[in-house]
Each structure stands twice: as structure tokens, then as C-alpha cells.
Amino acid sequence: MNTIKKMVTLLVTIAGGYLLLLIFMYLFQSKLIFLPSSDLVVTPSEAGLQAEDVWIETSDGERLHGWHLTNELTEYIVVLSHGNAGNISNRIDIAKFLQEAGVSVLIYDYRGYGQSSGKPSEEGLYRDIEAVVNFLKTDEGYSEQQMIMYGRSMGGAVASFAATRFNVGGLVLDSAFKNVKAMVSDLYPFVPSFLASYEFPTEQHVQQLSDIPVMIMHSPTDTIVDISHGKALFGAANDPKTFVELRGGHNDNFHASVDIYNKHWKKFLLMIDEEKRSSIKER
């Protein structure tokens, strides 16, 4: 009888601990998703770049900070929506690469990241990208078709959202995930995915797109966002589309794959030009 009692006590303790863990993860899931930093580890000038500090007002009164790197030899601008951790200063190498690859770049921080005001939320991040697009149109004189949305990891959901709302020239998803529930199932298989109150439905956004060049980039050795997510996004996308296999892990694939980025970004820009010429002829 004592043995049974001990077993019941143990099971109740385990169940109670599991329940407390689920409650903790549910209540503090925003802390698991959004990992902002306010410290700029490097500025454009320290990286040998010329960039304009820009400040962008959102529809709900937040103030976003970004860097605008211009390239006078192109009409296109890449809008870089970064991942869930750090801030734009952690991606300055990517911005530099893109500028050297032949495009202008706007890299911005979501609300609550870097020097941007506010607190991050899914709806807030969508408001942020809408404000960025409107800023580029009204203040910088870009058309929507001159904008290329580039989203890395969580930023893939933000960039693909923008592509469903605006007539942008192209979409690049780098190490992006299908949606939050799929990520919960991958990273926390012991947690019921329905507890996730965030969606970030990248796959759903991509399915809505047509007649827009899409490039999906992913590494088979990404241990955070499995390459199955990238393949699912590629399957959901309509033509014209291309899939690029990278090297390295989730956080170092850019530096491990610079040659691959260089080759395929240039091909992608040519694809956008071809699609633009084709659409003009069809008119």
C-alpha cells in the first residue's frame, strides 16, 4: 500500500510540475518569442558604411529607428525584417552585403528593439512594416514595385505579410518558419501547440501571393528552424520561385554562405527585372 501511495504521490508531483511548466510558458511566451536588445553593437560608420538614420512613425504612435543605405546604381530597395533577437546592429554585415550586391537597403528595428519605442507584439510588427512601406513611398519616393521584402527567421512572417498587403517587387524568406504552432511542436514537443497565442503564419501569407518572384533560402543544418519549414514554404509559393540551399546553422548561415548569397541574390534581381519587363509587355 505504501508503494502505491508513493507512486501516486510521484505521479501527482510530476503532473503538477508539468502543469506549472505549461502555465509558465503560456503566460511568458512573449518573453520566449521576442528577445530584443537596445544596445547597438556597431554603427554603420564604425562598419565603414554611409547610412542615413531614419525615424518612422507608426499608425499607433510608435517611433521606429532604421538605417537607409543607398545605391545610386539601382532603382530597387531591400527592406530587411530581422529575426526575433538583438537589433539592426547585429545585421550590419548583411546590409553591407546587399548594398554591394547592387541594391539600396532599409534595415529597421521593430517596436521595442534597438532605439525604437514601444513593446513588441505580432500585430505591432505588422503595423511596423506597414509604416516602413508608407515611409518609403511618401518620404523617399519609392514605388511599391521597387521594394523587395527580405525576412529572416521571424522576419519572414513580417516580410510575407507586407507582400500580401502591397504590390512589392519580390519576396525573400531566409531561414523562415511556417508558423509559430509548428515551431512549438518542433522545439517543445511536450507542449500542446494550441497554447501558442501567436501565429506569424508565413506559409499562409505565401499561399496568397501570385505573380511575384519569391526566393526561399534555408540550410539543411539549421537546428532551430528545420529545413522542412523552408521546403513547405517553397511548396506553398507560386511561380516564379526558387529554392536556395545554404550552409551553416540558423545564426551563422550568412557568414557560412556568403558566396551562395552573392550568386543567388544577383540571379533573383535579374528575375525581378525579367518579371517587370514581362508585365509591361502584357499591358
N, C-alpha and C positions, 0 to 999 in steps of 0.2 A: 504493500500500500504506500509506504514511504517513497519507494522508487517511482511509482506512478505520479505521486504528488510532486516530486522533484521534476519529473518530465513535463508535467502540466505547467509548473511554475516557470520552467525554462522556456517553453513554447510561448507562454503569455509574455514573458520578458522580451523574447525575440520579436513577437508580433507588435508589442508596444514600441520597441525601438524602431522597427520598420515604419510604423505609423508616424512616429515623431519625425523620422527622416523625410517621409513624404510631405508632411506638413511644412517642415523647414524648407524643402526645395520648392514647394508651391508658393510659399509666402515670399521667399527671397530669390525667385527665379530671375528677376530683373538684374540682380547682382551677378548671376551666372552668365547672363547674356551680354550685358553692357559693362565693359571694362575700360572706361575712359581714363586718360591721363591728361593733366593740364600742363605739364612741363614739356617745353619744346626742346628736344634733344639736339636739334640742329636747325639753323635757319637757311633760307636759300643763299644768302650772301656768304655764309660760312661754307656752303657746299659749292661755291663758285658760280652761282646762278643769279640771274637778274629776274626778279619776280615782283609783281605788284601785290601789296596787301589789299585784299578786298573785304568789305563788310556787307553782309547781305541780310536784309530784314525779311522775316517770315510773316506769313499771314496772321499768325497768332502772337506776334510781338517779340519773337526771339531774334538775336543778332548772331549771325554765323560768320566765322572767320575763314578766309581761304587765301591761297596764293595763285595768282594768274601768271603763267609763264607763256610768253608769246613766241610765235614762229611766223615771221612775215612771209615765208615762202609757201604758206598753205592757207586754205580757207577753213579748214577743219579745226575743231577744238575737242579734246577729250575731257570729259567730266569724270573725275576719278572718285568713286564712292568706296571708301576703305572698309576694312573689317571691323570687328567688334571691340578691339583693344587698341590702346595707345591713342595716337592722333596723327595729323598730317605729317608731322616732322619725321615719323618713322617710315614714311613712304617717299621721302625726297628723292631717293635713288630712282624710283620708278618714274616720278615726274620728270626727272632729268633725262632718263632713257627715252620717254615718249617725245619730249621736245626734240631730242637729237634724231629720233626716228622720222620726224617730219610733220609734227602737229603742234598746235598750241595746247596748253593744259590748264585746266582749273581743278585744283585739288582743294577740297574744303573739309571742314570738320562739322560733324553733326552737332546738334544741340547737346551741351553737357560735355563735349570733347574739346581738348585744346583750349583755345581762347573764346570759344563760342559759349553763349549764355544758355541757360535752361537745363532741363533734365531729359535724358533720352527716353524715348518710347517708340513703339512701332509706328503709330500714327504720326508722331512728331518727326520721325525720319522721313516719312513720305512728304510731309509739309516742307521739310528742308530741301529736298531735291526739287520740288515744285518751285520753291523760291529761287533756287540756283538757276534753273532754266529761265525763269522770268527775268532774273537779273541779267543773264547773258543776252537776252533778247532786247530788253529795254535800255540797259546801261552800256552794253558792249557791242550791240549791233549785229549779233549773230542770228541767223535763221535757225529754226529747229533742225532742219536737214543738215546743217553744218556741225551739229553736235553729235558726238559719239559717246554713248554711255558705257562706262567701264566700271564694273563692280567686282570687288574681290571679297570672297567669303560671304559674310553677312551683307556686304555692299552689293552682292549680286541681286538680292531681293529688292534693294532700293533702286538700282540701275534699271532692272527689268520693269519695275513699277513705272518709272519715268517713261520707258519705251512704250508702255501701253497708254500713256496719257498725252504724249507729244509725238509729233511726226519726225523723230530723230533719224539721223543718217545711218546709225549702226549701233549694235549692242555687243559688248564683250563681257563674258562671265568667266571669271578666273577663280578656280577652287571653290565654286559656289555650291550651296546645298539646295535640295528640292524644297524643303520646308522645315520648320522647327520640330514638328512632331517626328519626322523621320530622323532628325538629328538626336532627339531624345532617345528613340529606340536604339540608335547606334551606340551612343555614348553611355546611356544609363538604361540598359535593358531591364533592370529591376524596377524601373519607374513607369507606371502606366502613361502612355504618351498623351492621353486625353487630358492630363493635368496641366499640359502646357497651355498657357493663356496667350502666347504669342504665335503668330502664323508665319510671317515672312514667306509667303507662298511663291517662291521663284518659279517653280515649274508651272504653276497656274498662270502666272504672268506671261511666261514664254509661249504657252499654248495660244495666247490671244494675238500673237504677233504674226503678221504676214507681209511679204514684200519688203523685208528689212534684213540686211546682212547681219548674221549672228555668228560669233566665234566663241566656242566653248573651249576653255583651257583647263586641264587637270593633270595631276601627277598620279601614277599608279602606286606611288609610295607615300601618298598623303595619309597619315594615320589619324587625322582629326576629321576631315571630310572625305569619306571614302570615294574612290573614283566612280563608283556606281551612281553617285549623285550626278556627276558630270555627264555620264552616259545617258542617264534618264533625262537630263535637261536637253541634251543633243537630240534625243529621240522625240522630245516634245516640240522642238523648234521646227519651223517650216523653212523651206529653201528660200533664199540661198543661205547655206550654213556650212560651217567647217569645224572639225574637232581637232584639237592640238594636244598631244601628249607631252607633258612636261617632265622634268626631273626634280628630285628633291622632295622635302616634306612640305607640310602646309605653310609653315612660316619662313622657309628658305628657298622655295621653288624659284623665285625670281632670280636670285643670285646664282642658283644652280643651273638656270636655263636661259641665261641672257642671250645666247646665240639663237635659241629656239624662238624667244620673244621677238628678236630682231627680224628674223626671217618671216615669221607669220604675221606680225603686225604690218609689215610693208605689203605683204600679199593682201591682207584684209583691207588696207586703204585703197589698193587697186580695185578690189572687189566693190567697194563703196562707189568709186568713180565710175565703174562699169554699170552698176545699177542705176546711178544717177543719169548717165547718158542714155540708157535704155528707156528710162521713164520719160525723158524729154522727147525721144523719138516717137514714143507711143502717143504722146499728146498731139 
